Amino acid sequence: MATEEVVLRRARPDDALRIAALARWVWLDRYALGGGVNGDVADYLKREFDEPLLRQALDLGRHWLAERGTTLLAWAQLDDAAACPVEAAGAAVELKRLYVSPRSQGQGLGARLLRQCRQEWPERAMWLSAWVGNEGALRFYRREGATYWGETWFELGGEQHRNEVLGWAALERLE
């Protein structure tokens, strides 16, 4: 039996349920370090990955998926209105999320989605923030050409978590 090819495509509102499930899975895998879920984490996951809110956001077309058949493997979300928390070179687009299912990591899906996202606004720089404890993600982004732009803080449950701000210069326009 032939293996189905992985396809990248824009997310649609009817993808919201699968995206919410994938996002919660990846977030818990990376950030629930205590081995469980406390109330602050549960509230965050409910708020950030709420299916109806995702469904509305998906109408804006700034989300990309990697899927094999009907199986969602990875999701990327861009935000062209977010303010970079550090001094950036001109207008920059935020790579708000790039989540690859834990069982699909190491297959090049993150790199493919990242390249696709960079093509969305080639005339603008792109930035992201990543928790310093997520060493695998930081290595990946640096391997993909990101440079250190500074740091910012993420607060959850009254605790501050240091994040690195990484970015890429605008792509050169092909004439």
Secondary structure, DSSP 4 states (H G I P E B T S, - for coil): -PPPPEEEEE--GGGHHHHHHHHHHHHHHHH-TTSS--HHHHHHHHHHT-HHHHHHHHTT--EEEEEETTEEEEEEEEETTPPPSS--SSSEEEEEEEEE-GGGTTSSHHHHHHHHHHHHSTTSEEEEEEETT-HHHHHHHHHTT-EEEEEEEEEETTEEEEEEEEEEPPPPPP-
